[in-house]
Each structure stands twice: as structure tokens, then as C-alpha cells.
Amino acid sequence: MLYRIPDTDIERFIEEDMPYGDLTTSLLGIGGEQGTITFTSRHHTILSCTEEAARVLERCGASVLSCLPSGMAVESGTTFLAASGSAASLHAGWKVALNLLEYASGIATRTASVVDAARSANPGISVVTTRKSFPGTKKIAIKSILAGGALPHRLGLSETILVFRQHTAFLGGLDAFLDRIARLKASAPENRVIVEADTAEEALKIAVAGADVVQVDKMPVDELAVLAGEIHRDFPEVKLSAAGGINAGNAAAYAGTGVDILVLSSVYFGKPADISAVIQP
């Protein structure tokens, strides 16, 4: 099982949807009736946050009958989560669990599509995702990209060294920064230093200076292939990553250039997975 999202988040998800109880179920007088809820995929889906959806239902008072794990691929018509309980508990957890499953599994499914496409062209490539997930959703987003076979590029500003032009502008430009890169590496010997380049010329300068990873943004595939060959030939210890506009449709082309890493945000944005939720007595 992938990591567990904390109970405090589960409580927050429920409280957002039902801060003062369920008015409809209460007024209808059906809360004490017993029933079941089932969640079924409507298409090929990589599951994510099934464990959290199950905990939502349990926290609302239902009992989970079955639950397939995050990261599992299921086909259309697969029932992957089921619970029983009072109508009050099932209705309280229904939409929170469904929304969580659809958004998270949408991310996981898109991620798996990119990973599969990239590795069809370059089996050893690493696919990583940026910190551009929608604020407040990072724990769900990261669990989902892991479920889809990717890794996080950066979890935040606190644990990685990634130098952009926006940083070097305060240091006198890229060349002035590169003169001090050895000191930067010595000050944080456990961290890799990643530096972004806007052009192939800048990328080669960064490699010469001793960066651990050179990251290029929105570079055309044909130009990127030439750069990857030069860096791997002349600087075999330096990794090359490509970022900017990478998705399932072009991941194979980018991976085929020979870069070591694909960096993307596209998996966070798109259509949620289509999942059926059925409540019945």
C-alpha cells in the first residue's frame, strides 16, 4: 500500500461536505435503514486513494466489505470498493469518497499513460512531476502520481536545490552563478544541484560547471536529441531532464531523445476518472 493520508485530512474532507449534518436524509427519516454502497469503474482505471475513500466511509459509520489497493489497474465493470451500513452513514460518505476516488484515480490513470508511453521509447527513463498541484491537494496528488508509476520532482522548496533564471537574476546572471556552483555543492553535499537552461548553449555551460542535473524547458525534440548526445558523451556523470508541455501524446518522442528524466505537470489537470457509485437497501 502507498502512504497513508492522515486522519486529520479525512476529517477535513467530511467536514467540508457536511458541517451541520445531512438535512435531506434527516428530513426523509431514512437514516436508520440499512444498505450497501459499491464503487465500480466505467473504464480502464489506475486506482488511487481507495484506502482514504474507505476510511471516509468508516469515519461516517459504515463498515468496509472490500477494497482494492491504490496502484491497481482495473477494467470497466470492476467493483473495487464496497461498504455496508445505515443510510445515514452511506449518504454522509458517498460524495466525499466518490470525488476523492475520481479525482485521484484520474491523476493516477493519466500518470500511468505518460509513464507507459515514455518507457516504450526509453525503458530506463524517470518520469517525475512538479509541485504545480492545486493548493491543498498535494497529499492526494502525490499519492496518485506514485500510484501511476511516477515520482515527485520536488515536494516543495525545503528539500531540493533547483536554480532558475529567476534566481540567477539576483546574482548577476547565469555565468556569475556558475562561478560559485562549487561552493553551492559544498554547502549541501547530500543534495543534487539542478540548474535550468533556456538554450543548448546554456545547458552545456551548466554541465561544464559541474551541476548534477541540467534541466531544459520547452526545447524542441530534434534539438533536445542533439543536446542529450553531447552531454552524455562529454559529461556522463551529468543527468539531463526535459520539462515543459510533456504529456501522454508526446512523452515517447521526448523520451526517445535520450534524456534521463521527464518533468511534467500535465497529469494533475484533466478529466476525473468515471466511477459509478450505487447505494441500495
Phi and psi in degrees as GROMACS dihedral restraints (atoms count N, CA, C in turn):
[ dihedral_restraints ]
;  ai    aj    ak    al  type     phi  dphi    fc
    3     4     5     6     1   -71.9    20    10
    4     5     6     7     1   177.1    20    10
    6     7     8     9     1   -61.7    20    10
    7     8     9    10     1   159.0    20    10
    9    10    11    12     1   -97.3    20    10
   10    11    12    13     1   124.1    20    10
   12    13    14    15     1   -73.7    20    10
   13    14    15    16     1   134.1    20    10
   15    16    17    18     1   -60.5    20    10
   16    17    18    19     1   155.0    20    10
   18    19    20    21     1   -59.6    20    10
   19    20    21    22     1   -31.7    20    10
   21    22    23    24     1   -61.6    20    10
   22    23    24    25     1   -34.8    20    10
   24    25    26    27     1   -71.0    20    10
   25    26    27    28     1   -39.6    20    10
   27    28    29    30     1   -58.9    20    10
   28    29    30    31     1   -45.1    20    10
   30    31    32    33     1   -61.2    20    10
   31    32    33    34     1   -41.0    20    10
   33    34    35    36     1   -65.4    20    10
   34    35    36    37     1   -41.3    20    10
   36    37    38    39     1   -58.8    20    10
   37    38    39    40     1   -44.6    20    10
   39    40    41    42     1   -68.5    20    10
   40    41    42    43     1   -43.7    20    10
   42    43    44    45     1   -64.2    20    10
   43    44    45    46     1   -33.8    20    10
   45    46    47    48     1   -61.5    20    10
   46    47    48    49     1   -36.6    20    10
   48    49    50    51     1   -89.7    20    10
   49    50    51    52     1   -27.2    20    10
   51    52    53    54     1  -139.4    20    10
   52    53    54    55     1    66.1    20    10
   54    55    56    57     1   -69.9    20    10
   55    56    57    58     1   -25.4    20    10
   57    58    59    60     1  -131.3    20    10
   58    59    60    61     1    29.3    20    10
   60    61    62    63     1    91.9    20    10
   61    62    63    64     1   177.7    20    10
   63    64    65    66     1  -104.9    20    10
   64    65    66    67     1   100.3    20    10
   66    67    68    69     1   -64.3    20    10
   67    68    69    70     1   -42.7    20    10
   69    70    71    72     1   -64.3    20    10
   70    71    72    73     1   -52.3    20    10
   72    73    74    75     1   -61.0    20    10
   73    74    75    76     1   -38.3    20    10
   75    76    77    78     1   -65.0    20    10
   76    77    78    79     1   -48.0    20    10
   78    79    80    81     1   -68.5    20    10
   79    80    81    82     1   -29.9    20    10
   81    82    83    84     1   -75.4    20    10
   82    83    84    85     1   -16.3    20    10
   84    85    86    87     1    70.9    20    10
   85    86    87    88     1    26.7    20    10
   87    88    89    90     1  -104.8    20    10
   88    89    90    91     1     0.9    20    10
   90    91    92    93     1   -55.8    20    10
   91    92    93    94     1   -31.9    20    10
   93    94    95    96     1   -85.3    20    10
   94    95    96    97     1    -8.9    20    10
   96    97    98    99     1   -68.8    20    10
   97    98    99   100     1   147.9    20    10
   99   100   101   102     1   -96.6    20    10
  100   101   102   103     1   148.1    20    10
  102   103   104   105     1  -164.7    20    10
  103   104   105   106     1  -170.3    20    10
  105   106   107   108     1  -133.4    20    10
  106   107   108   109     1   158.5    20    10
  108   109   110   111     1  -131.9    20    10
  109   110   111   112     1   137.5    20    10
  111   112   113   114     1  -130.0    20    10
  112   113   114   115     1   145.7    20    10
  114   115   116   117     1  -119.5    20    10
  115   116   117   118     1   126.2    20    10
  117   118   119   120     1  -132.6    20    10
  118   119   120   121     1   136.0    20    10
  120   121   122   123     1   -73.5    20    10
  121   122   123   124     1   144.4    20    10
  123   124   125   126     1  -104.5    20    10
  124   125   126   127     1    -2.4    20    10
  126   127   128   129     1  -160.3    20    10
  127   128   129   130     1   175.3    20    10
  129   130   131   132     1   -57.2    20    10
  130   131   132   133     1   125.5    20    10
  132   133   134   135     1  -141.3    20    10
  133   134   135   136     1   138.8    20    10
  135   136   137   138     1   -95.3    20    10
  136   137   138   139     1   117.2    20    10
  138   139   140   141     1   -72.1    20    10
  139   140   141   142     1   144.7    20    10
  141   142   143   144     1  -148.6    20    10
  142   143   144   145     1   143.6    20    10
  144   145   146   147     1    64.5    20    10
  145   146   147   148     1    27.5    20    10
  147   148   149   150     1   -64.4    20    10
  148   149   150   151     1   -36.6    20    10
  150   151   152   153     1   -64.0    20    10
  151   152   153   154     1   -39.9    20    10
  153   154   155   156     1   -70.1    20    10
  154   155   156   157     1   -39.3    20    10
  156   157   158   159     1   -61.6    20    10
  157   158   159   160     1   -40.1    20    10
  159   160   161   162     1   -63.2    20    10
  160   161   162   163     1   -40.1    20    10
  162   163   164   165     1   -69.6    20    10
  163   164   165   166     1   -31.8    20    10
  165   166   167   168     1   -59.3    20    10
  166   167   168   169     1   -48.1    20    10
  168   169   170   171     1   -63.4    20    10
  169   170   171   172     1   -42.3    20    10
  171   172   173   174     1   -64.3    20    10
  172   173   174   175     1   -41.7    20    10
  174   175   176   177     1   -65.3    20    10
  175   176   177   178     1   -27.3    20    10
  177   178   179   180     1   -83.2    20    10
  178   179   180   181     1    -4.6    20    10
  180   181   182   183     1   110.7    20    10
  181   182   183   184     1     0.4    20    10
  183   184   185   186     1   -86.9    20    10
  184   185   186   187     1   166.0    20    10
  186   187   188   189     1  -113.9    20    10
  187   188   189   190     1   124.6    20    10
  189   190   191   192     1   -76.1    20    10
  190   191   192   193     1   129.9    20    10
  192   193   194   195     1   -95.3    20    10
  193   194   195   196     1   -35.9    20    10
  195   196   197   198     1  -159.1    20    10
  196   197   198   199     1   151.2    20    10
  198   199   200   201     1  -159.5    20    10
  199   200   201   202     1   118.4    20    10
  201   202   203   204     1   -82.4    20    10
  202   203   204   205     1   150.9    20    10
  204   205   206   207     1   -80.1    20    10
  205   206   207   208     1   156.3    20    10
  207   208   209   210     1   -58.6    20    10
  208   209   210   211     1   143.9    20    10
  210   211   212   213     1    94.9    20    10
  211   212   213   214     1   -13.1    20    10
  213   214   215   216     1   -80.2    20    10
  214   215   216   217     1   138.8    20    10
  216   217   218   219     1   -89.5    20    10
  217   218   219   220     1   129.4    20    10
  219   220   221   222     1  -127.5    20    10
  220   221   222   223     1   153.6    20    10
  222   223   224   225     1  -100.0    20    10
  223   224   225   226     1   171.9    20    10
  225   226   227   228     1   -55.4    20    10
  226   227   228   229     1   134.6    20    10
  228   229   230   231     1    91.7    20    10
  229   230   231   232     1     3.9    20    10
  231   232   233   234     1   -86.5    20    10
  232   233   234   235     1   121.4    20    10
  234   235   236   237     1   -85.2    20    10
  235   236   237   238     1   116.8    20    10
  237   238   239   240     1  -114.4    20    10
  238   239   240   241     1    -9.1    20    10
  240   241   242   243     1  -148.6    20    10
  241   242   243   244     1   132.9    20    10
  243   244   245   246     1  -144.6    20    10
  244   245   246   247     1   146.3    20    10
  246   247   248   249     1  -149.0    20    10
  247   248   249   250     1   158.6    20    10
  249   250   251   252     1  -127.6    20    10
  250   251   252   253     1   159.2    20    10
  252   253   254   255     1   160.9    20    10
  253   254   255   256     1  -169.2    20    10
  255   256   257   258     1   -70.7    20    10
  256   257   258   259     1   156.7    20    10
  258   259   260   261     1   -59.0    20    10
  259   260   261   262     1   -34.7    20    10
  261   262   263   264     1   -62.0    20    10
  262   263   264   265     1   -44.6    20    10
  264   265   266   267     1   -69.5    20    10
  265   266   267   268     1   -39.9    20    10
  267   268   269   270     1   -67.5    20    10
  268   269   270   271     1   -42.9    20    10
  270   271   272   273     1   -70.3    20    10
  271   272   273   274     1   -32.3    20    10
  273   274   275   276     1   -65.8    20    10
  274   275   276   277     1   -37.4    20    10
  276   277   278   279     1   -94.3    20    10
  277   278   279   280     1   -14.6    20    10
  279   280   281   282     1   -51.5    20    10
  280   281   282   283     1   -65.5    20    10
  282   283   284   285     1   -72.7    20    10
  283   284   285   286     1   -34.2    20    10
  285   286   287   288     1   -61.8    20    10
  286   287   288   289     1   -48.1    20    10
  288   289   290   291     1   -63.4    20    10
  289   290   291   292     1   -43.1    20    10
  291   292   293   294     1   -65.7    20    10
  292   293   294   295     1   -46.0    20    10
  294   295   296   297     1   -60.5    20    10
  295   296   297   298     1   -42.9    20    10
  297   298   299   300     1   -60.7    20    10
  298   299   300   301     1   -47.2    20    10
  300   301   302   303     1   -63.9    20    10
  301   302   303   304     1   -43.3    20    10
  303   304   305   306     1   -69.2    20    10
  304   305   306   307     1   -45.2    20    10
  306   307   308   309     1   -68.8    20    10
  307   308   309   310     1   -45.2    20    10
  309   310   311   312     1   -66.2    20    10
  310   311   312   313     1   -44.9    20    10
  312   313   314   315     1   -69.9    20    10
  313   314   315   316     1   -27.7    20    10
  315   316   317   318     1   -62.1    20    10
  316   317   318   319     1   -44.1    20    10
  318   319   320   321     1   -63.6    20    10
  319   320   321   322     1   -46.7    20    10
  321   322   323   324     1   -62.0    20    10
  322   323   324   325     1   -40.2    20    10
  324   325   326   327     1   -68.3    20    10
  325   326   327   328     1   -43.5    20    10
  327   328   329   330     1   -63.7    20    10
  328   329   330   331     1   -39.8    20    10
  330   331   332   333     1   -61.0    20    10
  331   332   333   334     1   -46.5    20    10
  333   334   335   336     1   -61.0    20    10
  334   335   336   337     1   -35.3    20    10
  336   337   338   339     1   -63.8    20    10
  337   338   339   340     1   -42.1    20    10
  339   340   341   342     1   -67.2    20    10
  340   341   342   343     1   -45.8    20    10
  342   343   344   345     1   -60.6    20    10
  343   344   345   346     1   -45.6    20    10
  345   346   347   348     1   -62.0    20    10
  346   347   348   349     1   -43.9    20    10
  348   349   350   351     1   -64.9    20    10
  349   350   351   352     1   -44.4    20    10
  351   352   353   354     1   -64.0    20    10
  352   353   354   355     1   -44.0    20    10
  354   355   356   357     1   -77.4    20    10
  355   356   357   358     1   -15.1    20    10
  357   358   359   360     1   -67.5    20    10
  358   359   360   361     1   -27.7    20    10
  360   361   362   363     1   -97.3    20    10
  361   362   363   364     1   -27.8    20    10
  363   364   365   366     1  -149.6    20    10
  364   365   366   367     1    88.7    20    10
  366   367   368   369     1   -57.6    20    10
  367   368   369   370     1   -25.4    20    10
  369   370   371   372     1   -93.4    20    10
  370   371   372   373     1     3.7    20    10
  372   373   374   375     1   -72.8    20    10
  373   374   375   376     1   149.6    20    10
  375   376   377   378     1  -102.7    20    10
  376   377   378   379     1   131.7    20    10
  378   379   380   381     1  -109.5    20    10
  379   380   381   382     1   122.4    20    10
  381   382   383   384     1  -130.9    20    10
  382   383   384   385     1   154.8    20    10
  384   385   386   387     1  -118.0    20    10
  385   386   387   388     1   149.0    20    10
  387   388   389   390     1   -78.2    20    10
  388   389   390   391     1  -177.9    20    10
  390   391   392   393     1   -95.6    20    10
  391   392   393   394     1    30.3    20    10
  393   394   395   396     1   -92.6    20    10
  394   395   396   397     1    20.8    20    10
  396   397   398   399     1   -66.8    20    10
  397   398   399   400     1   155.1    20    10
  399   400   401   402     1   -63.1    20    10
  400   401   402   403     1   132.5    20    10
  402   403   404   405     1   -52.1    20    10
  403   404   405   406     1   136.1    20    10
  405   406   407   408     1    93.0    20    10
  406   407   408   409     1    -8.1    20    10
  408   409   410   411     1  -115.9    20    10
  409   410   411   412     1    10.5    20    10
  411   412   413   414     1   -60.5    20    10
  412   413   414   415     1   -42.5    20    10
  414   415   416   417     1   -61.7    20    10
  415   416   417   418     1   -40.7    20    10
  417   418   419   420     1   -68.6    20    10
  418   419   420   421     1   -45.1    20    10
  420   421   422   423     1   -62.3    20    10
  421   422   423   424     1   -45.1    20    10
  423   424   425   426     1   -67.9    20    10
  424   425   426   427     1   -41.5    20    10
  426   427   428   429     1   -59.1    20    10
  427   428   429   430     1   -37.2    20    10
  429   430   431   432     1   -72.9    20    10
  430   431   432   433     1   -38.9    20    10
  432   433   434   435     1   -69.5    20    10
  433   434   435   436     1   -33.2    20    10
  435   436   437   438     1   -64.0    20    10
  436   437   438   439     1   -41.3    20    10
  438   439   440   441     1   -60.9    20    10
  439   440   441   442     1   -31.0    20    10
  441   442   443   444     1   -87.2    20    10
  442   443   444   445     1    -2.1    20    10
  444   445   446   447     1   100.8    20    10
  445   446   447   448     1     6.3    20    10
  447   448   449   450     1  -101.0    20    10
  448   449   450   451     1   179.2    20    10
  450   451   452   453     1  -130.2    20    10
  451   452   453   454     1   158.2    20    10
  453   454   455   456     1   -76.0    20    10
  454   455   456   457     1   134.6    20    10
  456   457   458   459     1   -71.0    20    10
  457   458   459   460     1   -49.5    20    10
  459   460   461   462     1  -145.3    20    10
  460   461   462   463     1   129.5    20    10
  462   463   464   465     1   -82.9    20    10
  463   464   465   466     1   -18.9    20    10
  465   466   467   468     1   171.2    20    10
  466   467   468   469     1  -172.9    20    10
  468   469   470   471     1   -77.6    20    10
  469   470   471   472     1   -15.0    20    10
  471   472   473   474     1   -82.4    20    10
  472   473   474   475     1   -20.1    20    10
  474   475   476   477     1  -121.7    20    10
  475   476   477   478     1     2.8    20    10
  477   478   479   480     1  -132.1    20    10
  478   479   480   481     1   153.9    20    10
  480   481   482   483     1  -113.3    20    10
  481   482   483   484     1   105.6    20    10
  483   484   485   486     1  -131.7    20    10
  484   485   486   487     1   112.6    20    10
  486   487   488   489     1  -100.2    20    10
  487   488   489   490     1   121.0    20    10
  489   490   491   492     1  -105.5    20    10
  490   491   492   493     1   170.4    20    10
  492   493   494   495     1   -57.6    20    10
  493   494   495   496     1   -32.5    20    10
  495   496   497   498     1   -63.8    20    10
  496   497   498   499     1   -23.1    20    10
  498   499   500   501     1   -83.3    20    10
  499   500   501   502     1   -48.4    20    10
  501   502   503   504     1   -67.6    20    10
  502   503   504   505     1   -20.0    20    10
  504   505   506   507     1   -58.8    20    10
  505   506   507   508     1   -28.1    20    10
  507   508   509   510     1   -87.7    20    10
  508   509   510   511     1    -2.0    20    10
  510   511   512   513     1  -115.5    20    10
  511   512   513   514     1     6.7    20    10
  513   514   515   516     1    96.6    20    10
  514   515   516   517     1    11.4    20    10
  516   517   518   519     1   105.8    20    10
  517   518   519   520     1   175.1    20    10
  519   520   521   522     1   -61.9    20    10
  520   521   522   523     1   -46.2    20    10
  522   523   524   525     1   -61.1    20    10
  523   524   525   526     1   -41.2    20    10
  525   526   527   528     1   -64.6    20    10
  526   527   528   529     1   -37.9    20    10
  528   529   530   531     1   -65.1    20    10
  529   530   531   532     1   -43.1    20    10
  531   532   533   534     1   -62.9    20    10
  532   533   534   535     1   -26.3    20    10
  534   535   536   537     1   -65.8    20    10
  535   536   537   538     1   -19.8    20    10
  537   538   539   540     1  -113.0    20    10
  538   539   540   541     1    12.3    20    10
  540   541   542   543     1   -66.9    20    10
  541   542   543   544     1   -32.6    20    10
  543   544   545   546     1   -62.4    20    10
  544   545   546   547     1   -39.4    20    10
  546   547   548   549     1   -66.8    20    10
  547   548   549   550     1   -38.7    20    10
  549   550   551   552     1   -61.7    20    10
  550   551   552   553     1   -45.1    20    10
  552   553   554   555     1   -65.3    20    10
  553   554   555   556     1   -37.6    20    10
  555   556   557   558     1   -68.9    20    10
  556   557   558   559     1   -29.0    20    10
  558   559   560   561     1   -76.9    20    10
  559   560   561   562     1   -17.5    20    10
  561   562   563   564     1  -140.7    20    10
  562   563   564   565     1    69.7    20    10
  564   565   566   567     1   -66.6    20    10
  565   566   567   568     1   -17.5    20    10
  567   568   569   570     1   -87.9    20    10
  568   569   570   571     1    -7.6    20    10
  570   571   572   573     1  -107.7    20    10
  571   572   573   574     1   141.5    20    10
  573   574   575   576     1   -79.0    20    10
  574   575   576   577     1   145.5    20    10
  576   577   578   579     1  -102.5    20    10
  577   578   579   580     1   121.4    20    10
  579   580   581   582     1  -111.0    20    10
  580   581   582   583     1   132.6    20    10
  582   583   584   585     1  -129.4    20    10
  583   584   585   586     1   132.5    20    10
  585   586   587   588     1   -89.0    20    10
  586   587   588   589     1   139.8    20    10
  588   589   590   591     1  -118.1    20    10
  589   590   591   592     1   145.0    20    10
  591   592   593   594     1   -93.4    20    10
  592   593   594   595     1   -22.0    20    10
  594   595   596   597     1  -137.2    20    10
  595   596   597   598     1   166.3    20    10
  597   598   599   600     1   -63.9    20    10
  598   599   600   601     1   -37.6    20    10
  600   601   602   603     1   -60.5    20    10
  601   602   603   604     1   -45.2    20    10
  603   604   605   606     1   -63.4    20    10
  604   605   606   607     1   -40.1    20    10
  606   607   608   609     1   -59.6    20    10
  607   608   609   610     1   -42.1    20    10
  609   610   611   612     1   -68.9    20    10
  610   611   612   613     1   -37.5    20    10
  612   613   614   615     1   -60.7    20    10
  613   614   615   616     1   -42.3    20    10
  615   616   617   618     1   -66.0    20    10
  616   617   618   619     1   -40.3    20    10
  618   619   620   621     1   -63.4    20    10
  619   620   621   622     1   -43.5    20    10
  621   622   623   624     1   -59.0    20    10
  622   623   624   625     1   -38.4    20    10
  624   625   626   627     1   -71.6    20    10
  625   626   627   628     1   -16.4    20    10
  627   628   629   630     1   104.3    20    10
  628   629   630   631     1    17.8    20    10
  630   631   632   633     1   -62.6    20    10
  631   632   633   634     1   151.5    20    10
  633   634   635   636     1   -77.7    20    10
  634   635   636   637     1   -37.3    20    10
  636   637   638   639     1  -135.9    20    10
  637   638   639   640     1   132.5    20    10
  639   640   641   642     1  -104.0    20    10
  640   641   642   643     1   125.8    20    10
  642   643   644   645     1  -112.5    20    10
  643   644   645   646     1   127.5    20    10
  645   646   647   648     1  -113.7    20    10
  646   647   648   649     1   145.5    20    10
  648   649   650   651     1  -117.7    20    10
  649   650   651   652     1   125.3    20    10
  651   652   653   654     1    57.8    20    10
  652   653   654   655     1    34.4    20    10
  654   655   656   657     1   -82.8    20    10
  655   656   657   658     1   133.7    20    10
  657   658   659   660     1   -56.8    20    10
  658   659   660   661     1   149.4    20    10
  660   661   662   663     1   -60.2    20    10
  661   662   663   664     1   -42.2    20    10
  663   664   665   666     1   -66.1    20    10
  664   665   666   667     1   -39.0    20    10
  666   667   668   669     1   -69.0    20    10
  667   668   669   670     1   -37.8    20    10
  669   670   671   672     1   -64.7    20    10
  670   671   672   673     1   -37.7    20    10
  672   673   674   675     1   -63.1    20    10
  673   674   675   676     1   -41.1    20    10
  675   676   677   678     1   -64.4    20    10
  676   677   678   679     1   -45.2    20    10
  678   679   680   681     1   -62.6    20    10
  679   680   681   682     1   -43.4    20    10
  681   682   683   684     1   -59.9    20    10
  682   683   684   685     1   -42.0    20    10
  684   685   686   687     1   -63.0    20    10
  685   686   687   688     1   -41.2    20    10
  687   688   689   690     1   -66.8    20    10
  688   689   690   691     1   -45.2    20    10
  690   691   692   693     1   -67.2    20    10
  691   692   693   694     1   -42.7    20    10
  693   694   695   696     1   -68.4    20    10
  694   695   696   697     1   -29.7    20    10
  696   697   698   699     1   -76.2    20    10
  697   698   699   700     1   -46.6    20    10
  699   700   701   702     1   -93.4    20    10
  700   701   702   703     1   -23.1    20    10
  702   703   704   705     1  -136.8    20    10
  703   704   705   706     1    67.6    20    10
  705   706   707   708     1   -61.7    20    10
  706   707   708   709     1   -19.4    20    10
  708   709   710   711     1   -84.0    20    10
  709   710   711   712     1    -9.9    20    10
  711   712   713   714     1   -95.0    20    10
  712   713   714   715     1   133.4    20    10
  714   715   716   717     1   -94.4    20    10
  715   716   717   718     1   148.3    20    10
  717   718   719   720     1  -117.7    20    10
  718   719   720   721     1   126.5    20    10
  720   721   722   723     1  -118.0    20    10
  721   722   723   724     1   147.4    20    10
  723   724   725   726     1  -117.1    20    10
  724   725   726   727     1   134.8    20    10
  726   727   728   729     1  -135.5    20    10
  727   728   729   730     1   162.5    20    10
  729   730   731   732     1   102.3    20    10
  730   731   732   733     1   100.6    20    10
  732   733   734   735     1    74.8    20    10
  733   734   735   736     1    19.4    20    10
  735   736   737   738     1   -86.0    20    10
  736   737   738   739     1   133.3    20    10
  738   739   740   741     1  -148.8    20    10
  739   740   741   742     1  -176.4    20    10
  741   742   743   744     1   -61.6    20    10
  742   743   744   745     1   -28.7    20    10
  744   745   746   747     1   -74.1    20    10
  745   746   747   748     1   -26.1    20    10
  747   748   749   750     1  -123.0    20    10
  748   749   750   751     1     2.6    20    10
  750   751   752   753     1   -60.2    20    10
  751   752   753   754     1   -39.1    20    10
  753   754   755   756     1   -64.5    20    10
  754   755   756   757     1   -39.3    20    10
  756   757   758   759     1   -64.9    20    10
  757   758   759   760     1   -44.0    20    10
  759   760   761   762     1   -66.4    20    10
  760   761   762   763     1   -43.2    20    10
  762   763   764   765     1   -63.3    20    10
  763   764   765   766     1   -34.7    20    10
  765   766   767   768     1   -68.6    20    10
  766   767   768   769     1   -11.8    20    10
  768   769   770   771     1   -72.0    20    10
  769   770   771   772     1   -17.1    20    10
  771   772   773   774     1    98.5    20    10
  772   773   774   775     1     5.3    20    10
  774   775   776   777     1   -63.7    20    10
  775   776   777   778     1   160.1    20    10
  777   778   779   780     1   -88.5    20    10
  778   779   780   781     1   -28.3    20    10
  780   781   782   783     1  -141.0    20    10
  781   782   783   784     1   137.2    20    10
  783   784   785   786     1  -107.7    20    10
  784   785   786   787     1   129.4    20    10
  786   787   788   789     1  -114.3    20    10
  787   788   789   790     1   125.3    20    10
  789   790   791   792     1  -147.1    20    10
  790   791   792   793     1   159.7    20    10
  792   793   794   795     1  -121.1    20    10
  793   794   795   796     1   -12.6    20    10
  795   796   797   798     1   -58.6    20    10
  796   797   798   799     1   -28.9    20    10
  798   799   800   801     1   -67.4    20    10
  799   800   801   802     1   -19.8    20    10
  801   802   803   804     1   -74.4    20    10
  802   803   804   805     1   -19.3    20    10
  804   805   806   807     1  -122.9    20    10
  805   806   807   808     1   126.5    20    10
  807   808   809   810     1   157.8    20    10
  808   809   810   811     1  -172.1    20    10
  810   811   812   813     1   -71.7    20    10
  811   812   813   814     1   133.0    20    10
  813   814   815   816     1   -63.1    20    10
  814   815   816   817     1   159.4    20    10
  816   817   818   819     1   -61.8    20    10
  817   818   819   820     1   149.7    20    10
  819   820   821   822     1   -98.9    20    10
  820   821   822   823     1   109.5    20    10
  822   823   824   825     1  -127.3    20    10
  823   824   825   826     1   132.8    20    10
  825   826   827   828     1   -90.3    20    10
  826   827   828   829     1   132.9    20    10
  828   829   830   831     1  -118.8    20    10
  829   830   831   832     1   123.7    20    10
  831   832   833   834     1  -121.7    20    10
  832   833   834   835     1   123.4    20    10
  834   835   836   837     1  -110.1    20    10
  835   836   837   838     1   129.9    20    10
  837   838   839   840     1  -147.6    20    10
  838   839   840   841     1   153.3    20    10
